[in-house]
Amino acid sequence: SGGPGSGFWKSTDGGDSWDEINEGLPELMGKTAIDVSRANSDRLFAMVEADPGGGLFRSDDAGASWELVSDDWTIRARAWYYIEVFADPVDEETVYVLNAPMMKSIDGGRTFSNVPVLHGDTHDLWINPDDNKVMINANDGGAHVSFNAGGSWSTLNNQPTAQFYRVNVDNRFPYYVYGGQQDNSAIAIASRGQGGVTWKDWYSIAGCESARPSFDADDPRFVYAGCYMGIIGEWDHRTMSQRDIAAYPVMPAALQSREMKYRYNWSAPILVSQHDPKTIYHASNHVVRSRDRGMTWEEISPDLTRDEDAKQGYGGGPITNEGAGGEIYGTIYALSESAHEEGVLWTGSDDGLVHLTRDAGATWHDVTPDAWGEVMVNEIAVSPHDPAVAYAAINRYKFNDFTPMAYVTRDYGENWEEISDGFADEAWVHVVREDPRTPGLLYAGTETGIYVSFNGGELWQSLQLNLPNTPINDLIVHERENDLVVATSGRSFWILDDLSPLQQAARDVPDGDEHGHHLYSPRHAYRLAGGSGFGGGGEGVNGPSGAVIDFMLGEVPDGESVAVTVRTPAGDVIRTLSTQPDQEVSPGASSLLVHTGHNRIVWNLRHENIPNIPGAYVFGSLQGRRVIPGDYVVELSVGDWHMEEVLTVRKDPRVETTLQEYVEQDQFVAQVATELSAIHRTVSRNNDVREQIETFLERAGDEVGTGPVAEEGENLAQELENVADSLYQRRVVDGQTVINFPSRLKFQYVFLHGNADGAETGVSMGSREVLSDLRARWTVHRATSDELLGPRLDAFNRMIQEAGFSIIIAPPRLRRPVS
């Protein structure tokens, strides 16, 4: 940095005119920063990159003259990245300078001390103008708040602000997401966890902040990831250890790049071959290959950059040398392997060249379009459908040119076609990849968000949805789960669950018939072992737990119902989700919320809920049991219109339960649910009849007196209450009173239902024994209830009819079977 024109100017008329205020400052300056003291507007502080003569300057005459008050190298060591100055708004003698550390002076800038922060690389500071003890510091770890002038800080662990350079995924279950995060470690993190994705679901791997992790996706024991200046390591997940495997293990810090054996980019590409996971590639200005886990390497390419000596000096000149590796130029930045053909490799350099080898590096061909000029080739991605097709994302942002540029070749680089129509003006492109299931469906990550093209790049449109406004550095489709995973620069990893609707739209699946309705073919779903939850209380959010069902709706006439019904292949109804739910069919169901256009709902893979006793507290859950793995039919109906698709429910790959065991469990839990439902219906009928009897006795009053009718009515009501009290504890009203009053039969059935349904290993002997015991008790109570609501009630009705009163009517037995 540095050069002609650096300096300070001042306007006192709102910017209409400007005066230079550089008296006392160095003649050659680089990066600068300036701040005015709110406590004394004549006092200015300025950080100036210069050598010699750089440091913190102060003016006490509103900029008319300057004095160097500190030339401490600590406050100006890495001007290329830092140099920020902030005057305290209350105390004119206090000033802060931000570099890798946060520094504070209380003597007008003459001496500095370190302010401990929770993360280094400090970039911004806000100080409350009315209370200088309150401040917010922004750094490479996020932002934190202090209420005691930096004596202590709030946590950084409550904000997803990671900046990931690249993203990769493995094929474990659940799959893990890998990447290197700016100024933090390279990590692997689960795509879902118990109750959300927490700190327990990730671990560090080889490499550092700039890593591009690569591995055998089916067996990611060994993870290969790098760091700046050519560092590359192997992480062994089994031993939780790593080792350096660099081809030429040196640390060329602060050297001229022309002095280096290999020029590595800050984020140098690393590849584990898809054809042979023992083969590893690492790119500098050359490509090297190892076939023995990095013990030996061979150089398989010439210099694949422009190799311009004039651009291989010190980094950050002419003033401060920034030699941490981020300024090395003339490097390979993109390295891709064809999944179709072993030995086909593409490279793209940060100075604009594209090379291709089709014989494992024996010969290389420069396939760079003449029209590109000096650009950064950010990524090259080979089509998963055609070996001759590759997509290139290039940019010139380092030249202050933010034009989006994406290209495709359909003939191994012989010709290139630009495919940039539809991007926002300054959405320069980081990556373009083709959907692995649908030819021509493309995804692009840009500096301002994510885009999709349904026609091979002829036109792009935003796919931002709820994604934060942040650069998308990289993206990848997890082929088994059909998820789109993105690496953002500032908002961590995000996942778009289930690309099925986009894929079907790209395959010209109609958005709807003449009514505008359409049901998309759903992705498979998993019956997961244990709980999952969504998270969101500071944790990473899990994807939907259940089956994702997407559909389009045209205009729906007022009063017409929309329903999604799940059936077995034999036609038995499992679950109905409706805008007009039938409470007898779907007890406790809420109305399905839909709108014109695209709708996405989630079925939780459960049968209908078990109907409850009206007003009764439930300790546990009455949600329906889980379905067994297999195929199901999903039907979308709008009035008389309907459409069906098949949904496959898979078992959790981590369990060994057989289909027969699932069937036996399903039959067992269905029996429990059936008997529990019968208990609830019996209590409800008993309560209804008892209340009618009590109302009758109250209204009849003196007419029946204390004679046989009143006596029989009181006896019958009391016996009905006794049965109900044996079946459920009406005095339990919440989770605390459940431990005050003895439990009844309902409580034990609910407990058994939840236990048996939640198991992944079939039905235990203990569960079978409990059901047998409960059933024996229920049989007795059911017989008593049948007697009371049958012959006894009939006899009582004859008595009150003879006395001239209307009879008591028992509610009909509901015939809704347990689904």
C-alpha positions in Angstrom: 0.0 0.0 0.0 1.0 3.6 -0.3 1.8 6.0 -3.1 1.1 9.5 -4.5 -2.1 11.2 -3.3 -2.3 9.8 0.3 -3.1 12.4 2.9 -5.9 14.3 4.7 -8.2 17.1 3.6 -10.7 19.2 5.5 -13.9 21.0 4.6 -15.7 23.6 6.8 -18.5 24.3 4.3 -20.2 21.0 4.1 -17.9 19.6 1.4 -18.2 22.5 -1.1 -14.4 23.2 -0.8 -11.5 21.3 0.7 -8.1 22.3 2.2 -5.1 20.0 2.6 -4.1 19.4 6.2 -0.9 17.5 6.0 1.6 19.8 7.7 4.0 17.7 9.7 3.0 14.4 8.2 5.4 12.1 6.1 5.7 12.9 2.5 5.1 9.2 1.4 2.1 7.8 3.2 0.1 4.6 2.8 -3.0 3.6 4.6 -4.4 6.2 7.0 -7.2 6.7 9.5 -8.4 9.8 11.3 -10.8 10.7 14.2 -11.9 13.9 15.9 -12.2 14.1 19.7 -15.8 14.9 20.8 -14.3 16.1 24.0 -12.2 18.7 22.2 -12.9 19.3 18.5 -9.5 20.9 18.0 -7.8 17.6 18.8 -7.4 15.1 16.0 -5.7 11.7 15.9 -4.4 10.1 12.7 -2.8 6.8 12.1 -0.4 6.9 9.2 1.4 4.1 7.5 4.9 5.4 6.6 8.4 4.1 7.0 10.3 6.0 8.2 8.1 8.4 10.1 4.8 6.4 10.5 2.7 5.9 13.6 0.1 7.9 15.6 -0.1 11.6 14.9 -2.0 14.2 16.9 -3.2 17.7 16.0 -4.3 20.1 18.7 -5.2 22.9 16.3 -7.9 21.3 14.2 -5.4 19.9 11.7 -3.3 22.9 11.0 -0.3 21.0 12.1 0.6 17.5 13.2 3.0 15.9 15.7 4.1 12.3 15.8 3.2 11.1 19.3 3.9 7.3 18.9 5.9 5.3 16.4 5.3 2.0 18.2 5.4 -0.7 15.6 2.7 -2.7 17.5 0.0 -0.2 16.6 1.0 -0.1 12.9 2.5 -3.5 12.2 0.0 -4.7 9.7 -1.3 -1.6 8.0 -2.7 -3.6 5.0 -5.3 -5.2 7.3 -5.7 -2.8 10.2 -4.9 0.8 11.3 -8.0 2.2 12.8 -8.1 5.0 15.4 -10.9 6.1 17.8 -10.9 9.1 20.1 -12.7 8.7 23.4 -15.8 10.9 23.2 -15.5 12.0 26.9 -11.8 12.1 27.7 -9.6 14.0 25.2 -6.5 12.2 26.5 -7.8 8.7 25.8 -7.5 7.2 22.3 -7.8 3.6 21.0 -5.9 2.1 18.1 -7.0 -1.2 16.5 -4.6 -3.6 15.0 -4.4 -7.3 15.6 -4.7 -6.3 19.3 -6.8 -3.5 20.7 -4.6 -0.8 22.1 -5.4 2.1 24.5 -3.6 5.3 25.4 -4.6 7.5 28.4 -1.9 10.1 27.8 -2.9 11.6 24.5 -1.4 8.8 22.4 2.2 8.8 23.7 2.1 5.3 25.3 -0.2 2.3 24.8 -1.3 -0.7 26.7 -3.2 -3.8 25.4 -6.9 -4.1 26.0 -7.7 -7.8 26.4 -10.5 -8.9 24.0 -12.0 -12.3 23.3 -10.7 -12.5 19.8 -7.8 -10.9 17.9 -7.8 -9.0 14.6 -9.8 -6.0 15.8 -11.4 -3.9 13.0 -14.0 -1.5 14.4 -15.0 0.2 17.7 -18.1 2.1 18.8 -18.0 4.1 22.0 -21.2 5.4 23.6 -20.9 9.2 23.2 -22.5 9.8 26.6 -20.9 7.0 28.6 -17.4 6.0 27.5 -17.4 2.8 29.5 -19.9 1.3 27.1 -18.4 0.1 23.8 -18.7 -2.5 21.1 -15.7 -4.1 19.4 -15.8 -5.9 16.1 -13.2 -8.4 15.3 -12.6 -11.6 13.3 -14.5 -13.6 15.9 -17.6 -11.4 15.8 -18.7 -8.5 18.0 -18.8 -8.1 21.7 -19.9 -5.5 24.2 -18.2 -4.0 27.3 -19.8 -1.9 30.0 -16.5 -1.2 31.8 -14.3 0.3 29.1 -12.9 -3.1 28.0 -12.4 -4.6 31.5 -14.7 -7.5 30.4 -16.7 -8.4 27.4 -19.9 -10.2 26.4 -19.5 -13.6 24.8 -18.8 -14.2 21.1 -20.4 -17.7 21.2 -23.9 -16.5 20.5 -23.5 -15.3 17.0 -23.1 -17.2 13.7 -20.6 -14.9 12.1 -18.1 -17.3 10.7 -16.6 -16.5 7.3 -16.0 -19.8 5.5 -13.8 -19.9 2.4 -15.1 -23.1 1.0 -17.4 -26.0 1.8 -17.3 -29.8 1.5 -19.5 -32.6 2.7 -19.2 -36.2 3.6 -21.6 -39.2 3.4 -22.0 -40.0 7.0 -25.4 -39.9 8.6 -26.1 -37.3 9.4 -23.6 -35.8 7.0 -20.9 -33.5 8.2 -20.1 -30.1 6.7 -16.4 -29.0 6.4 -14.7 -25.7 5.9 -12.0 -23.3 7.0 -13.3 -20.2 8.9 -11.5 -16.9 8.7 -9.2 -16.3 11.7 -10.5 -19.5 13.3 -9.9 -23.2 12.9 -10.9 -25.5 10.1 -13.8 -27.6 11.3 -16.2 -30.5 10.6 -19.7 -30.0 11.9 -22.8 -32.2 11.8 -25.7 -31.1 9.6 -28.1 -31.9 12.4 -28.0 -32.8 16.1 -30.1 -33.5 19.1 -32.1 -30.4 19.8 -30.2 -28.5 17.1 -26.6 -28.3 16.2 -24.5 -27.3 19.2 -20.8 -27.0 20.2 -20.9 -30.8 20.8 -21.5 -31.4 17.1 -18.2 -30.0 15.7 -14.5 -30.6 16.0 -11.3 -29.1 14.5 -9.5 -30.8 11.7 -6.2 -30.2 9.9 -5.3 -26.9 8.4 -6.3 -23.4 9.6 -8.6 -20.6 8.7 -8.0 -20.7 4.9 -8.4 -24.5 4.6 -10.2 -26.3 1.8 -10.8 -29.7 3.4 -10.8 -32.7 1.2 -11.3 -36.4 1.9 -12.9 -39.7 0.9 -16.6 -38.8 1.3 -17.5 -42.4 2.2 -14.8 -42.8 4.7 -13.6 -39.4 6.0 -11.1 -40.8 8.5 -8.3 -38.9 6.9 -9.0 -35.2 6.2 -6.5 -33.2 4.2 -6.6 -29.4 4.7 -4.2 -26.6 4.3 -3.2 -23.2 5.6 -1.3 -20.2 4.2 2.1 -20.5 2.6 1.7 -24.1 1.6 1.0 -25.7 4.9 -1.0 -28.9 4.5 -1.9 -31.5 7.1 -3.6 -34.9 7.4 -6.2 -35.2 10.2 -6.8 -38.7 11.5 -10.3 -38.8 13.0 -9.6 -42.2 14.6 -6.6 -41.0 16.6 -7.7 -37.4 16.8 -4.2 -36.3 15.6 -2.7 -34.5 12.7 0.7 -34.4 10.9 2.3 -32.1 8.4 2.6 -33.6 4.9 3.8 -30.6 2.8 5.7 -31.4 -0.4 8.3 -28.8 0.7 7.7 -27.9 4.3 9.1 -24.4 4.8 7.6 -21.2 6.2 8.5 -18.4 3.8 7.1 -15.6 5.9 7.9 -12.1 4.7 9.9 -13.3 1.8 9.6 -12.2 -1.8 7.5 -14.7 -3.7 10.2 -15.0 -6.4 12.4 -16.5 -3.7 9.9 -19.3 -3.0 10.1 -22.8 -4.4 6.3 -22.9 -4.7 4.0 -19.9 -4.7 0.9 -20.9 -2.7 -2.3 -18.9 -2.5 -3.6 -18.0 0.9 -6.4 -20.6 0.3 -4.6 -23.1 -1.8 -6.6 -25.9 -3.5 -6.4 -29.4 -2.1 -8.2 -32.4 -3.7 -8.6 -36.0 -2.7 -9.3 -37.9 -5.9 -12.8 -39.2 -6.5 -11.4 -42.1 -8.4 -8.7 -43.1 -5.9 -8.9 -41.7 -2.4 -5.3 -42.5 -1.8 -4.4 -39.8 -4.4 -4.0 -36.2 -3.1 -3.4 -33.1 -5.2 -2.1 -29.8 -3.8 -1.8 -26.7 -6.0 0.7 -23.8 -5.8 1.9 -22.4 -9.1 2.4 -26.1 -9.9 0.2 -29.1 -9.2 1.8 -31.8 -7.0 0.4 -35.3 -6.4 0.9 -37.8 -3.6 -0.3 -41.4 -3.7 0.9 -42.4 -0.2 -0.8 -40.0 2.2 1.7 -37.2 1.6 4.9 -39.1 2.4 6.1 -38.5 -1.1 5.0 -36.0 -3.8 5.6 -35.6 -7.5 5.3 -32.4 -9.5 2.8 -33.1 -12.4 2.6 -29.7 -14.0 4.7 -26.8 -15.2 4.0 -23.3 -13.8 0.4 -22.8 -14.7 0.3 -19.1 -14.0 1.5 -16.0 -15.9 4.7 -16.2 -13.8 5.4 -12.4 -14.0 8.5 -11.6 -12.1 7.4 -8.0 -11.6 4.6 -9.2 -9.4 6.7 -11.5 -7.3 8.3 -9.1 -4.9 7.5 -8.3 -1.3 3.8 -8.1 -0.3 2.3 -4.8 0.7 4.9 -2.5 -0.7 6.3 0.1 -1.1 6.0 0.8 2.6 5.0 -2.1 4.8 5.7 -5.7 3.9 2.7 -7.9 4.6 4.3 -11.3 4.4 1.7 -13.6 6.0 0.9 -15.2 2.7 -2.3 -13.4 1.6 -0.5 -11.2 -0.9 1.4 -13.9 -2.9 0.3 -13.6 -6.5 0.6 -15.8 -9.5 -0.9 -18.9 -7.9 -3.4 -21.6 -8.8 -6.7 -20.7 -7.1 -9.0 -23.3 -8.7 -8.4 -27.0 -9.1 -11.1 -29.5 -10.2 -11.2 -33.1 -11.1 -13.6 -34.7 -13.5 -15.9 -37.3 -11.9 -16.3 -38.9 -15.4 -12.7 -39.5 -16.4 -9.8 -40.4 -14.2 -6.8 -38.1 -14.9 -8.8 -35.1 -16.1 -7.9 -32.0 -14.1 -8.7 -28.3 -14.6 -6.8 -25.4 -13.0 -7.5 -21.7 -12.8 -5.0 -19.1 -11.6 -5.5 -15.9 -9.7 -3.9 -14.1 -12.7 -6.4 -15.4 -15.2 -5.2 -18.6 -16.8 -7.2 -21.9 -17.3 -5.3 -25.1 -18.0 -6.6 -28.7 -18.7 -4.9 -32.1 -18.6 -6.6 -35.2 -19.8 -3.7 -37.6 -19.1 -3.1 -37.1 -15.4 -0.6 -34.3 -15.9 1.6 -35.7 -18.6 0.5 -32.8 -20.9 -1.3 -29.5 -20.1 -3.3 -27.3 -22.5 -3.9 -23.6 -22.0 -7.6 -23.1 -22.7 -7.9 -19.5 -21.5 -10.2 -17.3 -23.6 -8.3 -14.3 -25.0 -11.1 -12.0 -23.9 -10.6 -12.5 -20.2 -7.4 -10.7 -19.6 -6.1 -10.6 -16.1 -8.8 -12.0 -13.9 -9.1 -14.2 -10.9 -10.4 -17.7 -11.8 -12.3 -18.3 -8.6 -13.6 -21.7 -9.4 -14.0 -24.3 -12.2 -16.7 -26.9 -11.8 -17.1 -29.9 -14.1 -20.6 -30.8 -15.1 -21.8 -34.0 -13.4 -23.7 -34.9 -16.6 -21.2 -34.1 -19.4 -17.4 -34.6 -19.2 -16.8 -31.9 -21.8 -18.8 -29.2 -19.9 -17.2 -27.0 -17.2 -18.3 -23.8 -15.5 -15.9 -21.0 -14.6 -16.5 -18.2 -12.1 -14.1 -15.3 -12.7 -13.8 -11.8 -11.3 -11.8 -8.6 -11.3 -12.8 -7.2 -7.9 -9.1 -6.5 -7.1 -9.2 -4.1 -10.0 -12.3 -2.4 -8.5 -14.3 -4.0 -11.3 -17.3 -5.8 -9.7 -18.9 -7.0 -12.9 -20.4 -10.5 -12.5 -18.7 -13.0 -14.9 -19.6 -16.6 -15.3 -18.7 -18.8 -18.3 -19.3 -22.3 -19.6 -17.4 -24.5 -22.0 -19.0 -27.4 -23.8 -15.9 -28.7 -25.5 -13.1 -29.1 -23.0 -12.2 -25.4 -23.1 -12.0 -25.0 -26.8 -14.7 -22.4 -26.7 -16.3 -20.4 -23.8 -19.7 -18.8 -23.6 -20.6 -16.1 -21.1 -23.6 -16.9 -18.9 -24.0 -13.8 -16.7 -27.4 -12.5 -17.6 -29.6 -11.8 -14.6 -27.0 -11.2 -11.9 -27.2 -7.9 -10.1 -24.7 -5.3 -11.3 -22.0 -5.8 -8.7 -22.8 -9.5 -7.8 -19.4 -10.7 -8.8 -19.4 -14.5 -9.0 -17.6 -16.9 -6.7 -18.8 -20.2 -7.9 -21.2 -21.9 -10.4 -22.1 -25.6 -10.0 -24.6 -27.8 -11.8 -27.2 -29.8 -10.0 -26.1 -33.5 -9.9 -29.6 -34.8 -10.7 -30.9 -32.3 -13.3 -28.9 -31.1 -16.3 -29.0 -27.4 -16.9 -30.1 -26.5 -13.3 -27.3 -24.3 -12.0 -26.5 -22.6 -8.7 -24.3 -19.6 -8.4 -22.7 -18.0 -5.3 -22.0 -14.3 -5.6 -20.7 -11.5 -3.5 -24.3 -10.3 -2.9 -26.2 -13.6 -2.5 -27.2 -16.8 -4.2 -28.8 -17.4 -7.7 -30.4 -20.2 -9.6 -30.7 -20.8 -13.4 -33.2 -23.3 -14.8 -31.8 -23.1 -18.4 -28.1 -23.7 -18.2 -27.2 -20.1 -17.3 -29.2 -18.3 -20.0 -30.9 -16.4 -17.2 -30.2 -16.2 -13.5 -32.7 -15.3 -10.7 -32.3 -14.9 -7.0 -32.6 -17.9 -4.7 -32.1 -15.8 -1.6 -35.3 -16.8 0.3 -34.4 -16.4 4.0 -30.6 -16.4 3.5 -28.9 -13.4 5.1 -27.5 -10.7 2.9 -23.9 -12.0 2.7 -21.4 -13.2 0.2 -21.7 -16.8 -0.9 -18.1 -18.1 -1.1 -18.9 -21.6 -2.1 -21.7 -24.1 -2.4 -22.2 -27.9 -2.9 -25.1 -30.2 -3.3 -25.2 -33.2 -1.0 -26.2 -35.9 -3.5 -27.8 -38.4 -1.2 -29.9 -36.0 0.8 -30.5 -33.6 -2.1 -29.6 -30.5 0.1 -27.8 -27.4 -1.1 -25.1 -26.4 1.4 -23.5 -22.9 1.2 -20.5 -21.3 2.8 -21.0 -17.6 3.6 -18.6 -14.9 4.4 -20.0 -13.7 7.7 -23.0 -15.9 8.4 -21.5 -19.4 8.7 -23.0 -22.4 6.9 -26.5 -22.6 5.6 -28.5 -25.5 4.1 -31.4 -25.4 1.7 -33.3 -28.6 2.5 -34.6 -30.7 -0.4 -34.0 -29.3 -3.9 -36.8 -31.5 -5.4 -39.1 -28.6 -6.4 -36.3 -26.8 -8.2 -35.2 -29.9 -9.9 -38.7 -30.8 -11.1 -39.3 -27.2 -12.2 -36.1 -27.4 -14.3 -37.3 -30.6 -15.9 -40.4 -28.8 -17.1 -42.7 -30.3 -14.6 -45.8 -28.1 -14.9 -46.4 -25.7 -12.0 -50.0 -26.9 -12.1 -52.9 -28.0 -14.2 -55.6 -25.7 -15.5 -56.5 -24.9 -11.9 -52.8 -24.0 -11.1 -52.4 -26.9 -8.6 -49.5 -29.3 -8.5 -48.0 -31.8 -6.1 -44.2 -32.3 -6.4 -42.7 -35.7 -6.0 -41.3 -35.6 -2.4 -37.8 -36.5 -1.3 -37.3 -39.6 0.9 -37.7 -39.0 4.6 -36.0 -40.7 7.6 -37.6 -42.2 10.7 -34.9 -40.9 13.0 -33.9 -42.5 16.2 -34.2 -40.3 19.3 -35.3 -36.7 19.3 -34.1 -34.0 17.1 -35.9 -30.7 17.5 -35.2 -27.7 15.5 -32.9 -25.7 17.7 -32.8 -22.0 17.3 -32.0 -21.0 20.9 -28.4 -20.2 19.9 -27.9 -23.6 18.3 -27.7 -24.3 14.6 -31.1 -25.1 13.3 -31.9 -28.7 12.2 -33.6 -29.4 9.0 -37.3 -30.5 9.1 -38.0 -33.6 11.1 -40.2 -35.6 8.9 -41.3 -35.6 5.3 -41.1 -32.4 3.4 -44.1 -32.0 1.0 -44.1 -29.3 -1.6 -47.1 -28.3 -3.7 -48.4 -25.4 -5.8 -51.9 -23.9 -5.4 -53.8 -21.8 -7.8 -56.8 -19.9 -6.8 -58.9 -21.8 -4.2 -62.6 -20.9 -4.1 -63.8 -19.6 -0.7 -65.0 -22.5 1.4 -63.2 -25.2 -0.5 -60.9 -27.4 1.5 -57.2 -28.1 0.7 -55.9 -31.3 2.2 -52.8 -33.5 2.2 -53.6 -37.1 2.9 -51.1 -39.8 3.6 -52.1 -43.4 2.9 -50.6 -46.9 2.8 -50.3 -48.4 -0.6 -53.4 -50.5 0.3 -55.3 -47.2 0.8 -55.5 -47.1 4.6 -55.4 -43.4 5.8 -52.5 -42.6 8.0 -52.8 -38.9 8.4 -54.8 -36.0 7.0 -53.6 -32.4 7.1 -56.5 -30.1 6.1 -57.5 -26.5 6.0 -60.8 -27.8 7.4 -59.8 -30.6 9.8 -62.4 -33.1 10.9 -61.8 -33.4 14.7 -63.2 -36.9 14.7 -60.7 -38.0 12.0 -57.8 -35.8 13.2 -58.2 -35.1 16.9 -56.6 -31.9 18.1 -55.5 -30.9 14.6 -54.9 -27.3 13.7 -56.0 -25.9 10.3 -53.4 -26.3 7.6 -52.2 -22.9 6.5 -51.8 -22.5 2.8 -51.6 -19.7 0.2 -51.7 -19.2 -3.5 -48.3 -20.3 -5.1 -45.7 -22.5 -3.6 -46.3 -24.2 -0.3 -44.0 -26.4 1.8 -45.3 -28.4 4.8 -43.8 -31.1 6.9 -45.5 -34.3 7.9 -43.9 -35.6 11.1 -44.2 -39.2 10.0 -46.8 -39.9 12.6 -50.4 -41.3 12.6 -53.3 -39.2 13.7 -53.3 -38.0 17.4 -55.1 -40.0 20.0 -58.3 -38.3 21.1 -58.2 -37.0 24.6 -60.8 -36.7 27.4 -62.2 -33.2 27.0 -60.4 -30.9 29.4 -58.1 -33.6 30.9 -54.4 -32.9 31.5 -52.0 -35.2 29.7 -48.7 -35.9 31.3 -46.8 -37.1 28.2 -48.0 -37.0 24.7 -51.0 -38.2 22.7 -49.3 -37.7 19.4 -49.8 -40.7 17.0 -47.2 -43.4 16.7 -44.5 -43.2 14.1 -44.9 -44.9 10.8 -42.7 -47.8 9.8 -40.1 -47.5 7.0 -41.7 -48.1 3.6 -43.6 -46.5 0.7 -46.6 -44.3 1.3 -49.0 -42.4 -1.0 -49.3 -38.7 -0.6 -52.4 -37.1 -2.0 -53.1 -33.4 -2.5 -56.8 -32.5 -2.9 -58.4 -29.2 -3.6 -62.2 -29.7 -3.5 -62.8 -32.5 -6.1 -59.3 -32.1 -7.7 -56.6 -34.4 -6.5 -53.0 -35.6 -7.4 -50.9 -38.4 -5.9 -47.1 -39.0 -5.5 -45.2 -41.8 -3.7 -43.1 -41.0 -0.6 -40.4 -43.3 0.7 -39.7 -43.4 4.4 -36.3 -44.8 5.2 -35.1 -46.2 8.5 -32.3 -44.4 10.4 -29.1 -45.8 8.8 -27.5 -45.9 12.3 -29.9 -48.6 13.6 -30.1 -52.3 12.8 -33.8 -52.9 13.4 -35.3 -55.3 10.9 -38.6 -54.6 9.0 -40.2 -57.4 10.9 -39.3 -55.8 14.2 -40.7 -52.5 13.0 -44.0 -54.2 12.0 -44.2 -56.0 15.4 -43.6 -52.7 17.2 -46.2 -50.9 15.0 -48.8 -53.5 15.8 -48.0 -53.4 19.5 -48.1 -49.6 19.8 -51.4 -49.6 17.7 -52.9 -51.9 20.3 -51.9 -49.6 23.1 -53.3 -46.6 21.2 -56.5 -48.4 20.5 -57.1 -49.3 24.2 -56.1 -45.8 25.3 -58.5 -44.3 22.9 -61.2 -46.6 24.2 -60.5 -45.5 27.7 -60.8 -41.9 26.7 -64.1 -42.5 24.9 -65.4 -44.5 27.9 -64.6 -41.7 30.3 -66.1 -39.1 28.0 -69.4 -41.1 27.7 -69.5 -41.8 31.4 -69.0 -38.1 32.2 -71.7 -37.1 29.7 -74.3 -39.5 31.2 -73.3 -38.7 34.8 -73.7 -35.0 34.1 -77.1 -35.6 32.5 -78.2 -37.6 35.6 -77.0 -34.9 38.0 -78.8 -32.2 35.9 -82.0 -34.3 35.9 -81.9 -34.8 39.7 -81.3 -31.1 40.2 -84.2 -30.0 37.9 -86.6 -32.7 39.0 -86.1 -31.8 42.6 -89.2 -32.2 44.8 -91.0 -34.2 42.1 -88.7 -37.2 42.6 -87.9 -36.4 46.2 -86.0 -39.1 48.0 -87.8 -42.0 46.4 -86.5 -44.8 44.3 -85.8 -42.6 41.2 -83.6 -40.2 43.1 -81.9 -43.1 44.9 -81.1 -45.0 41.7 -80.0 -41.8 40.0 -77.6 -40.9 42.7 -76.2 -44.5 42.9 -75.8 -44.7 39.1 -74.0 -41.3 38.9 -71.7 -42.3 41.8 -70.8 -45.6 40.2 -70.1 -43.9 36.9 -67.8 -41.5 38.7 -66.1 -44.4 40.4 -65.3 -45.9 37.0 -64.0 -42.6 35.6 -61.9 -42.1 38.7 -60.3 -45.5 38.2 -59.5 -44.6 34.6 -58.1 -41.1 35.0 -57.0 -38.7 37.8 -59.1 -35.6 37.3 -57.2 -33.7 40.1 -54.0 -33.7 38.0 -54.0 -30.4 36.2 -50.2 -29.8 35.4 -46.8 -31.3 35.6 -46.5 -30.7 39.3 -49.8 -32.0 40.6 -49.0 -35.3 38.8 -46.8 -36.2 41.8 -49.5 -35.2 44.3 -52.3 -37.5 43.3 -52.2 -41.3 42.6 -51.9 -42.1 38.9 -54.7 -44.0 37.1 -54.9 -46.3 34.1 -54.8 -43.6 31.5 -51.5 -42.3 32.9 -49.9 -45.7 32.6 -51.2 -46.3 29.1 -49.9 -42.9 27.9 -46.5 -43.7 29.5 -46.4 -47.1 27.8 -47.4 -45.7 24.5 -44.6 -43.1 24.5 -42.0 -45.6 25.7 -42.9 -48.3 23.2 -43.2 -45.9 20.3 -39.9 -44.2 21.0 -37.8 -47.4 20.9 -35.8 -48.4 17.9 -35.2 -52.0 18.8 -38.6 -53.6 18.6 -40.8 -54.3 21.6 -39.3 -55.3 25.0 -40.5 -58.1 27.2 -41.2 -55.5 29.9 -43.5 -53.5 27.6 -45.5 -56.6 26.7 -45.9 -57.6 30.3 -47.1 -54.1 31.3 -49.7 -54.1 28.5 -51.0 -57.5 29.6 -51.4 -56.2 33.2 -53.0 -52.9 32.1 -55.3 -54.8 29.7 -56.5 -57.0 32.6 -57.5 -53.9 34.6 -59.0 -52.2 31.6 -61.1 -55.3 30.8 -62.7 -55.1 34.3 -63.4 -51.4 34.1 -64.8 -51.6 30.6 -67.2 -54.4 31.6 -68.4 -52.3 34.5 -68.8 -49.3 32.3 -70.7 -51.3 29.7 -73.0 -52.6 32.4 -73.7 -49.1 33.8 -74.3 -47.6 30.4 -76.3 -50.5 29.2 -78.7 -52.5 31.4 -78.4 -50.1 34.4 -79.1 -47.0 32.4 -81.9 -48.7 30.5 -83.5 -49.6 33.8 -83.1 -46.1 35.1 -84.6 -44.6 32.0 -87.7 -46.8 32.4 -88.1 -45.5 36.0 -87.9 -41.9 34.9 -90.2 -42.5 32.0 -92.8 -43.9 34.3 -92.4 -40.8 36.4 -93.1 -38.7 33.4 -89.6 -37.5 32.5 -87.5 -37.6 29.4 -84.8 -40.3 29.3 -81.1 -40.0 29.6 -79.3 -40.5 26.3 -75.9 -42.0 26.2 -73.6 -40.6 23.5 -73.0 -43.1 20.6 -69.8 -45.1 20.5 -67.4 -43.4 18.1 -66.3 -45.8 15.5 -63.2 -44.0 14.4 -60.5 -46.6 14.3 -56.9 -45.9 15.3 -55.0 -45.2 12.0 
